[in-house]
């Protein structure tokens, strides 16, 4: 895609429509949901922020969780096409990329630790040494913004504009806003 989806503000706590959209997107109720970390240009959540521990105390290191099924499917295609392997190989060969990816790892941990420290618990997505899950890297990039996670940013650039067909699910009054017109308005600030 030429330009990534625009940055959006957090919604904390999530609205009832946000929770309904999450349920429709993933087919289950949310666990440990703290906030909507990023919204698709259609207005629905596409990345949620979860608590480092689920209500039962189980550690849940995936602070930023991608919920949009269209984006997730497109990312799955990238993974199936060997993008993770190629990125991991580049990390081993490119010290600047490795340093930037390590900084992304530190950013992820700092954001998670600001909520609750999970001592001696890894970050997510394979950071800092490999690429294990593009879904996590894309979610981190969407939540944190461009320039924080270089491999998440690269993966976003490889994705189609998943929102152009309209909302991925219909959930309460949150659904139904997605269109090329909405994207143009967002990009121009009108």
Order of alpha helices (4+ residues) and beta strands (2+ residues): alpha-beta-beta-beta-alpha-alpha-alpha-alpha-alpha-alpha
